[in-house]
């Protein structure tokens, strides 16, 4: 179990990382959020099954807008229905 000092240090670290995130450019936010999604198994499988997806994510403005939003990415990482909608969106592209 963490001590109070460790918990406070973690909270302060999270606050500073969020403040740093707020000042990133749209491209940097997109890259950071895409990095979070890249860690997930389901996304790695999707990338393996659809090799053209990487180019699509880099060039398509709708995907850049989607991945530059922290809210969208957090929902994508947590919500099964959002992942299904995202996969359908990719199928239609």
ABEGO torsion letter per residue (X at the ends): XBBAAAAAAAAAAAAAAAAAAAABBAAAAAAAAAAAAAABAAAAAAAAABAAAAAAAAABAAAAAAAABAAAAAAAAABAAAAAAAAAAAAAX
